[in-house]
């Protein structure tokens, strides 16, 4: 699929249909995960199992993990914020779907941004300066005005 392919629906009835279909698919996956969890709970701890049953238990756990991974990467919900009701955009480098809101607000990390740790640090520093500016504008100007009186 083409990178940054955006799926946008403008018709309200189609949006409602899309959102309901997403809910059905997500609930079906969660039901399947719940069933697999129940079957896995029937086994005793892995150290007490014979090799054949240990393989079966690991198969159940692996299937649960695959289902959860596929659901989080699907178009049903945003891989970043888990929103299920927005239009989605596909990012090929991540092989995941993100909501257009996350894409527009630059919440998606790209390799060109540097390491993820540097990005978080940079975001924290920028957020600090923004909050400091807002604080100064809001409160320090009031203090100056009050002191002049």
Secondary structure as GFF3:
##gff-version 3
##sequence-region A 1 149
A	DSSP	beta_strand	5	7	.	.	.	ID=ss1
A	DSSP	alpha_helix	12	41	.	.	.	ID=ss2
A	DSSP	three_ten_helix	46	48	.	.	.	ID=ss3
A	DSSP	alpha_helix	51	73	.	.	.	ID=ss4
A	DSSP	beta_strand	88	91	.	.	.	ID=ss5
A	DSSP	beta_strand	96	99	.	.	.	ID=ss6
A	DSSP	alpha_helix	100	104	.	.	.	ID=ss7
A	DSSP	three_ten_helix	111	113	.	.	.	ID=ss8
A	DSSP	alpha_helix	116	135	.	.	.	ID=ss9
A	DSSP	pi_helix	136	140	.	.	.	ID=ss10
A	DSSP	alpha_helix	141	148	.	.	.	ID=ss11
###
